[in-house]
Amino acid sequence: QVQLVESGGGLVQPGGSLRLSCAASGSIFTLYAMGWYRQAPGKQRELVAEISSGFSTDYADSVKGRFTISRDNVKKMVYLQMTSLKSEDTAVYFCNAQWRTYNVWGQGTQVTVSS
């Protein structure tokens, strides 16, 4: 299976921007649908954004217009560009690779939006 490693998390002020990266290895990256999920304390993990092998995208209503997911099949990378960040975006963000019923998760990266 593919292995995923997230990076780019950190502390950012409300209204700021942050770019998360997910590096994939160990599998055929181009065949996977990729997604970003997040989990805040006391909350269930939720889908933030996804991008298919055909580059179609979908977003949670809460992040539409603010977040952009993209993928680079040459570099085997997935990105989440986050803008206009709000305190409610604070969570651990996870990268996910999916093919049919198979799912692989990264270790997560913390994003904290605070003044």
Secondary structure, DSSP 4 states (H G I P E B T S, - for coil): --EEEEE--EEE-TT--EEEEEEEESS-GGGSEEEEEEE-TTS--EEEEEE-TT--EEE-TTTTTTEEEEEETTTTEEEEEE-S--GGG-EEEEEEEEETTEEEE---EEEEE--
